[in-house]
Every structure is written in structure tokens, then in C-alpha cells.
Amino acid sequence: MPVLEMKVTGMTCGHCVQSVTKAIQARDPHARVQVDLAEGLVSAETALDRLSAVQAIEAAGYKVLPCARD
């Protein structure tokens, strides 16, 4: 599965990490999600495309910033 890397704002605690992880896994139960809270980075090994992952995170109340690669 491809790995998506996203810069996410608004994450401040462990609950935020769980919310972002659950948001992605709700759309792809087999996704592996890693969150670097200090850097605001989310890496997801998922079958989702970038748009679907961004929509899932933003539906959970967080903002995904554009990456230089996007």
C-alpha cells in the first residue's frame, strides 16, 4: 500500500491522535497510521487516495495543509 504523508494542524494531544487515526481507519480499516504530534505530521499506509484521506481528517475537525509535493 502507498504511504501518504500529510501536515495536519489542530492536533494537540493523545485524543487528537486517536481521532485522526480512527478517521482514516473508518474509511480503510487496514490502514496503518502514525502521528508525530510535535511536528503535526501524519503518515498513513493506506489504500485511500490522498483526497479521501484529507476528507476523512478534515471531517474529524482538523486542517490538512498542502505539501510541497502536492
C-alpha positions in Angstrom: 0.0 0.0 0.0 1.2 3.5 -0.7 2.2 5.8 2.2 0.6 9.2 2.4 2.3 12.0 4.4 0.3 15.0 5.5 0.9 18.1 7.6 -2.1 18.4 9.9 -2.9 21.4 12.2 -5.0 21.4 15.3 -3.7 18.2 16.9 -2.6 18.9 20.5 -3.0 15.7 22.5 -3.4 12.0 22.5 -7.1 12.2 21.9 -6.4 14.1 18.7 -4.0 11.3 17.6 -6.8 8.8 18.2 -9.3 10.9 16.3 -7.2 11.2 13.2 -6.2 7.6 13.3 -9.9 6.5 13.7 -11.0 8.9 10.9 -8.6 7.2 8.4 -9.3 3.7 9.6 -13.1 4.3 9.4 -12.6 4.5 5.6 -9.8 1.9 5.4 -9.8 -0.5 8.3 -6.5 -1.9 7.3 -4.7 1.4 7.3 -1.6 1.8 9.4 -1.4 5.4 10.8 1.5 7.1 12.5 1.1 10.5 14.0 4.0 12.8 15.1 2.2 15.1 17.4 5.1 17.5 17.9 5.6 18.0 14.2 2.0 17.8 13.2 2.7 15.0 10.7 0.5 12.1 9.8 1.8 9.1 7.8 -0.8 6.6 6.6 -0.1 3.4 4.8 -3.5 3.1 3.2 -5.4 2.1 0.1 -7.1 5.5 0.2 -6.1 8.2 -2.2 -4.9 11.5 -0.9 -8.2 13.3 -1.3 -10.1 10.6 0.6 -7.6 10.7 3.5 -7.7 14.5 3.6 -11.5 14.5 3.6 -11.5 12.0 6.5 -9.1 14.0 8.6 -10.9 17.3 7.9 -14.3 15.7 8.7 -12.8 14.9 12.1 -12.2 18.6 12.6 -8.5 19.0 11.6 -6.9 21.0 8.8 -4.6 19.4 6.3 -2.0 21.8 4.8 -0.8 21.4 1.3 2.6 19.7 1.0 5.3 20.9 -1.4 4.8 17.6 -3.3 1.1 18.2 -3.8 
